[in-house]
């Protein structure tokens, strides 16, 4: 699953969150956050955790084909 990297970065900026903050909020690793910020692929569980850490539904962050 891929997340829209622009939406992830924008949401982090909107909430004034650093990578470490997102990791702590979502109990996910730094590499997962970096993957999302660079448009990389990740498993659905990690994507769901990242969306929760950013306070948005997963569908809002998903990459549209």
Buried (B, 14 or more C-beta within 10 A) or exposed (E): BBBBBEBBEEBBEEBEBEBEBBBEBBEBEEEBBEBBBEEEEBEEEBBBBBBBBBEBEBEEBBEEE
